[in-house]
Amino acid sequence: MRQLHGFAQGLGLDEFNLRVIVERVIVYMPWMSDEDRLAKARNWMLIAAQ
């Protein structure tokens, strides 16, 4: 989550939304590698920021 914090701030997302996205990625995609989960979380943050 630390790696995503700066990215989320740059998009204007607050910490609550960041936590929700990270938790959902972890729960719904446990089989993915950490790198893939980070990429998925970034994509979801981009969508949420629009």
Buried (B, 14 or more C-beta within 10 A) or exposed (E): BEEBEEBBEEBEBEEEBBEEBBEEBEEEEEEBEEEEBBEBBBEBBEEBEE
